[in-house]
């Protein structure tokens, strides 16, 4: 039982990171029906921006101020990735707005490879070690234990997801996003600035992925230029599992995927943990293609 609870806790921490990435997938798909496969690379860029901030702090400060560095790291990652998300939308996707969906999908794969290689040229092809800035502290709760980093991941993710839900439900931009998602043409006729709404969707999704990348880099104390590819595929799996286009579904899907992966690694083999994610994806696509909270929409003739 102690092993089971420990693996659940471990899976919850990585599952919340998957959920942060999956939210970007599901928001973009909900608004313009595009699977943005470059989203995982934005997550990876967020991790590298976090590493850059830590290295700058260690260069200019004899003793790195822990919480100041943590806040600066997240803010810098969010701003950098939000700008990157806006540029990718403007340069790569907006010119293809009226093109077939397959064209935009192939373009997203091209953007993914471009970002991977750009980061590899800047930072090198070797895995980069992320210096630990948080004090190593382990909390004990009965037979299970969890680190300070896991606590930060939990509270940061929950706060961001709550804020995003309230933003989409109650803010003017959030209502515009829902209107564009329902009917882009009708929303445009009603005066909704569709292009600005789509760009805002990319920016918000990229900002959430940046936080996930920063937390991922701190938690595992390393980052590699191809980490975004696998994490992005897993987050896409989480979005499909929860029901792509559904924000609560992305959160539930990310948590379930993380727990499923952690239990498989704990009871079977850690070498197979990546396989469990795709087993889950295949199972969902076979038995419930719309996902847990997704709606089955009939094709219009």
C-alpha positions as a Python dict, from the first residue, in 0.01 Angstrom:
ca = {
    (1, 'X'): (0, 0, 0),
    (2, 'X'): (282, 241, 80),
    (3, 'X'): (435, 180, -264),
    (4, 'X'): (96, 235, -426),
    (5, 'X'): (37, 566, -246),
    (6, 'X'): (392, 682, -319),
    (7, 'X'): (351, 611, -690),
    (8, 'X'): (16, 791, -691),
    (9, 'X'): (183, 1096, -540),
    (10, 'X'): (473, 1082, -788),
    (11, 'X'): (230, 1041, -1075),
    (12, 'X'): (25, 1337, -956),
    (13, 'X'): (325, 1572, -971),
    (14, 'X'): (424, 1482, -1328),
    (15, 'X'): (58, 1455, -1428),
    (16, 'X'): (0, 1818, -1332),
    (17, 'X'): (290, 1919, -1557),
    (18, 'X'): (132, 1720, -1842),
    (19, 'X'): (-196, 1897, -1766),
    (20, 'X'): (-33, 2240, -1802),
    (21, 'X'): (93, 2143, -2148),
    (22, 'X'): (-233, 1972, -2245),
    (23, 'X'): (-427, 2291, -2171),
    (24, 'X'): (-246, 2463, -2458),
    (25, 'X'): (-332, 2179, -2695),
    (26, 'X'): (-698, 2176, -2597),
    (27, 'X'): (-742, 2555, -2605),
    (28, 'X'): (-593, 2593, -2953),
    (29, 'X'): (-793, 2298, -3084),
    (30, 'X'): (-1110, 2429, -2924),
    (31, 'X'): (-1074, 2767, -3094),
    (32, 'X'): (-937, 2683, -3441),
    (33, 'X'): (-944, 2298, -3456),
    (34, 'X'): (-565, 2275, -3495),
    (35, 'X'): (-340, 2019, -3328),
    (36, 'X'): (-34, 2233, -3259),
    (37, 'X'): (246, 1975, -3244),
    (38, 'X'): (499, 2255, -3188),
    (39, 'X'): (346, 2314, -2844),
    (40, 'X'): (576, 2057, -2682),
    (41, 'X'): (878, 2250, -2807),
    (42, 'X'): (746, 2568, -2643),
    (43, 'X'): (739, 2371, -2317),
    (44, 'X'): (1102, 2274, -2382),
    (45, 'X'): (1199, 2637, -2452),
    (46, 'X'): (1042, 2731, -2118),
    (47, 'X'): (1278, 2486, -1947),
    (48, 'X'): (1581, 2632, -2123),
    (49, 'X'): (1476, 2989, -2037),
    (50, 'X'): (1450, 2881, -1674),
    (51, 'X'): (1802, 2737, -1695),
    (52, 'X'): (1926, 3067, -1844),
    (53, 'X'): (1783, 3268, -1554),
    (54, 'X'): (1940, 3036, -1296),
    (55, 'X'): (2279, 3062, -1465),
    (56, 'X'): (2251, 3443, -1477),
    (57, 'X'): (2163, 3458, -1108),
    (58, 'X'): (2456, 3233, -1017),
    (59, 'X'): (2684, 3457, -1227),
    (60, 'X'): (2584, 3787, -1065),
    (61, 'X'): (2507, 3671, -710),
    (62, 'X'): (2750, 3493, -479),
    (63, 'X'): (2452, 3325, -313),
    (64, 'X'): (2145, 3276, -528),
    (65, 'X'): (1831, 3420, -361),
    (66, 'X'): (1603, 3116, -372),
    (67, 'X'): (1255, 3261, -402),
    (68, 'X'): (1368, 3562, -605),
    (69, 'X'): (1535, 3331, -856),
    (70, 'X'): (1228, 3106, -866),
    (71, 'X'): (990, 3395, -938),
    (72, 'X'): (1227, 3552, -1193),
    (73, 'X'): (1273, 3215, -1361),
    (74, 'X'): (898, 3157, -1403),
    (75, 'X'): (826, 3516, -1511),
    (76, 'X'): (1109, 3514, -1769),
    (77, 'X'): (999, 3175, -1904),
    (78, 'X'): (636, 3289, -1929),
    (79, 'X'): (720, 3615, -2107),
    (80, 'X'): (965, 3450, -2345),
    (81, 'X'): (733, 3164, -2439),
    (82, 'X'): (428, 3391, -2464),
    (83, 'X'): (618, 3602, -2717),
    (84, 'X'): (729, 3286, -2899),
    (85, 'X'): (370, 3160, -2910),
    (86, 'X'): (252, 3490, -3058),
    (87, 'X'): (529, 3485, -3322),
    (88, 'X'): (459, 3122, -3419),
    (89, 'X'): (89, 3198, -3459),
    (90, 'X'): (155, 3511, -3665),
    (91, 'X'): (429, 3369, -3891),
    (92, 'X'): (345, 3000, -3927),
    (93, 'X'): (-31, 2957, -3879),
    (94, 'X'): (-212, 3280, -3964),
    (95, 'X'): (-114, 3274, -4335),
    (96, 'X'): (-261, 2921, -4354),
    (97, 'X'): (-592, 3006, -4184),
    (98, 'X'): (-801, 2925, -4491),
    (99, 'X'): (-592, 2625, -4598),
    (100, 'X'): (-686, 2258, -4544),
    (101, 'X'): (-631, 2130, -4190),
    (102, 'X'): (-365, 1888, -4308),
    (103, 'X'): (-153, 2181, -4431),
    (104, 'X'): (-154, 2346, -4089),
    (105, 'X'): (-86, 2013, -3920),
    (106, 'X'): (224, 1950, -4134),
    (107, 'X'): (336, 2307, -4070),
    (108, 'X'): (313, 2250, -3694),
    (109, 'X'): (543, 1949, -3727),
    (110, 'X'): (787, 2165, -3927),
    (111, 'X'): (779, 2435, -3658),
    (112, 'X'): (845, 2164, -3399),
    (113, 'X'): (1163, 2050, -3577),
    (114, 'X'): (1270, 2411, -3636),
    (115, 'X'): (1248, 2494, -3263),
    (116, 'X'): (1429, 2173, -3167),
    (117, 'X'): (1720, 2249, -3395),
    (118, 'X'): (1732, 2617, -3302),
    (119, 'X'): (1763, 2529, -2933),
    (120, 'X'): (2022, 2261, -3014),
    (121, 'X'): (2234, 2518, -3199),
    (122, 'X'): (2211, 2770, -2915),
    (123, 'X'): (2257, 2542, -2613),
    (124, 'X'): (2424, 2237, -2765),
    (125, 'X'): (2307, 1882, -2821),
    (126, 'X'): (2409, 1751, -2479),
    (127, 'X'): (2170, 1733, -2188),
    (128, 'X'): (2205, 2044, -1971),
    (129, 'X'): (2218, 2015, -1593),
    (130, 'X'): (1992, 2259, -1408),
    (131, 'X'): (2156, 2377, -1083),
    (132, 'X'): (1924, 2316, -787),
    (133, 'X'): (1810, 2641, -630),
    (134, 'X'): (1559, 2505, -379),
    (135, 'X'): (1673, 2358, -49),
    (136, 'X'): (1639, 1981, -44),
    (137, 'X'): (1360, 1913, 200),
    (138, 'X'): (1149, 1599, 223),
    (139, 'X'): (814, 1592, 401),
    (140, 'X'): (698, 1270, 561),
    (141, 'X'): (332, 1172, 579),
    (142, 'X'): (304, 825, 722),
    (143, 'X'): (463, 580, 481),
    (144, 'X'): (490, 826, 193),
    (145, 'X'): (724, 1117, 135),
    (146, 'X'): (726, 1416, -100),
    (147, 'X'): (971, 1692, -178),
    (148, 'X'): (939, 2070, -161),
    (149, 'X'): (950, 2078, -543),
    (150, 'X'): (647, 1851, -563),
    (151, 'X'): (458, 2082, -328),
    (152, 'X'): (544, 2381, -549),
    (153, 'X'): (432, 2192, -862),
    (154, 'X'): (103, 2099, -697),
    (155, 'X'): (8, 2446, -572),
    (156, 'X'): (138, 2633, -879),
    (157, 'X'): (-53, 2406, -1117),
    (158, 'X'): (-377, 2415, -919),
    (159, 'X'): (-365, 2796, -890),
    (160, 'X'): (-297, 2843, -1263),
    (161, 'X'): (-572, 2599, -1365),
    (162, 'X'): (-822, 2770, -1136),
    (163, 'X'): (-729, 3113, -1272),
    (164, 'X'): (-756, 2986, -1631),
    (165, 'X'): (-1103, 2841, -1566),
    (166, 'X'): (-1227, 3167, -1415),
    (167, 'X'): (-1063, 3365, -1696),
    (168, 'X'): (-1238, 3163, -1968),
    (169, 'X'): (-1574, 3176, -1789),
    (170, 'X'): (-1591, 3535, -1669),
    (171, 'X'): (-1346, 3760, -1860),
    (172, 'X'): (-1432, 3941, -2181),
    (173, 'X'): (-1151, 3767, -2370),
    (174, 'X'): (-1256, 3430, -2230),
    (175, 'X'): (-1613, 3481, -2348),
    (176, 'X'): (-1479, 3583, -2688),
    (177, 'X'): (-1275, 3259, -2698),
    (178, 'X'): (-1587, 3056, -2629),
    (179, 'X'): (-1778, 3246, -2895),
    (180, 'X'): (-1507, 3185, -3156),
    (181, 'X'): (-1496, 2819, -3053),
    (182, 'X'): (-1870, 2783, -3108),
    (183, 'X'): (-1891, 2965, -3441),
    (184, 'X'): (-1606, 3172, -3579),
    (185, 'X'): (-1809, 3335, -3857),
    (186, 'X'): (-2097, 3434, -3630),
    (187, 'X'): (-1856, 3570, -3369),
    (188, 'X'): (-1686, 3782, -3634),
    (189, 'X'): (-2023, 3920, -3748),
    (190, 'X'): (-2102, 4013, -3387),
    (191, 'X'): (-1784, 4223, -3365),
    (192, 'X'): (-1553, 3976, -3192),
    (193, 'X'): (-1188, 4038, -3304),
    (194, 'X'): (-1126, 3680, -3414),
    (195, 'X'): (-758, 3721, -3505),
    (196, 'X'): (-676, 3878, -3168),
    (197, 'X'): (-868, 3606, -2985),
    (198, 'X'): (-678, 3331, -3169),
    (199, 'X'): (-345, 3497, -3093),
    (200, 'X'): (-444, 3538, -2726),
    (201, 'X'): (-522, 3165, -2717),
    (202, 'X'): (-173, 3080, -2843),
    (203, 'X'): (-14, 3323, -2597),
    (204, 'X'): (-200, 3182, -2294),
    (205, 'X'): (-130, 2823, -2396),
    (206, 'X'): (239, 2902, -2444),
    (207, 'X'): (257, 3076, -2104),
    (208, 'X'): (112, 2768, -1930),
    (209, 'X'): (355, 2541, -2115),
    (210, 'X'): (641, 2771, -2006),
    (211, 'X'): (549, 2725, -1640),
    (212, 'X'): (535, 2350, -1697),
    (213, 'X'): (879, 2357, -1862),
    (214, 'X'): (1034, 2558, -1579),
    (215, 'X'): (889, 2327, -1313),
    (216, 'X'): (995, 2020, -1513),
    (217, 'X'): (1355, 2146, -1541),
    (218, 'X'): (1373, 2222, -1169),
    (219, 'X'): (1217, 1893, -1068),
    (220, 'X'): (1443, 1670, -1280),
    (221, 'X'): (1745, 1908, -1265),
    (222, 'X'): (1814, 1857, -1636),
    (223, 'X'): (1677, 1960, -1974),
    (224, 'X'): (1741, 1841, -2329),
    (225, 'X'): (1638, 1984, -2664),
    (226, 'X'): (1425, 1678, -2744),
    (227, 'X'): (1241, 1669, -2410),
    (228, 'X'): (957, 1872, -2555),
    (229, 'X'): (883, 1618, -2827),
    (230, 'X'): (801, 1332, -2591),
    (231, 'X'): (635, 1552, -2328),
    (232, 'X'): (425, 1710, -2603),
    (233, 'X'): (308, 1372, -2729),
    (234, 'X'): (215, 1269, -2376),
    (235, 'X'): (29, 1595, -2319),
    (236, 'X'): (-154, 1541, -2647),
    (237, 'X'): (-247, 1195, -2518),
    (238, 'X'): (-376, 1357, -2198),
    (239, 'X'): (-582, 1607, -2398),
    (240, 'X'): (-735, 1328, -2610),
    (241, 'X'): (-799, 1115, -2302),
    (242, 'X'): (-983, 1397, -2124),
    (243, 'X'): (-1166, 1511, -2437),
    (244, 'X'): (-977, 1749, -2662),
    (245, 'X'): (-1134, 2093, -2657),
    (246, 'X'): (-1235, 2055, -2291),
    (247, 'X'): (-1030, 2244, -2030),
    (248, 'X'): (-1141, 2026, -1734),
    (249, 'X'): (-1081, 1723, -1955),
    (250, 'X'): (-718, 1828, -2017),
    (251, 'X'): (-659, 1857, -1642),
    (252, 'X'): (-819, 1520, -1568),
    (253, 'X'): (-637, 1358, -1861),
    (254, 'X'): (-298, 1492, -1750),
    (255, 'X'): (-344, 1369, -1393),
    (256, 'X'): (-472, 1026, -1503),
    (257, 'X'): (-185, 987, -1749),
    (258, 'X'): (76, 1079, -1488),
    (259, 'X'): (-69, 837, -1233),
    (260, 'X'): (-103, 557, -1491),
    (261, 'X'): (254, 607, -1606),
    (262, 'X'): (388, 618, -1250),
    (263, 'X'): (203, 302, -1145),
    (264, 'X'): (331, 119, -1454),
    (265, 'X'): (687, 230, -1381),
    (266, 'X'): (658, 128, -1015),
    (267, 'X'): (498, -213, -1062),
    (268, 'X'): (631, -325, -1401),
    (269, 'X'): (938, -134, -1521),
    (270, 'X'): (1051, 227, -1544),
    (271, 'X'): (1190, 150, -1890),
    (272, 'X'): (834, 97, -2011),
    (273, 'X'): (682, 413, -1864),
    (274, 'X'): (663, 590, -2201),
    (275, 'X'): (483, 290, -2351),
    (276, 'X'): (202, 313, -2096),
    (277, 'X'): (108, 661, -2217),
    (278, 'X'): (52, 538, -2572),
    (279, 'X'): (-128, 226, -2454),
    (280, 'X'): (-370, 462, -2283),
    (281, 'X'): (-403, 669, -2603),
    (282, 'X'): (-479, 364, -2820),
    (283, 'X'): (-731, 234, -2565),
    (284, 'X'): (-916, 566, -2553),
    (285, 'X'): (-921, 601, -2932),
    (286, 'X'): (-1069, 251, -2966),
    (287, 'X'): (-1334, 260, -2692),
    (288, 'X'): (-1414, 631, -2645),
    (289, 'X'): (-1268, 849, -2920),
    (290, 'X'): (-1430, 1165, -2782),
    (291, 'X'): (-1248, 1125, -2447),
    (292, 'X'): (-1385, 1133, -2092),
    (293, 'X'): (-1546, 1477, -2108),
    (294, 'X'): (-1551, 1524, -2484),
    (295, 'X'): (-1873, 1549, -2680),
    (296, 'X'): (-1948, 1334, -2982),
    (297, 'X'): (-2030, 1575, -3263),
    (298, 'X'): (-2180, 1431, -3582),
    (299, 'X'): (-2027, 1526, -3912),
    (300, 'X'): (-2224, 1791, -4101),
    (301, 'X'): (-2294, 1718, -4466),
}
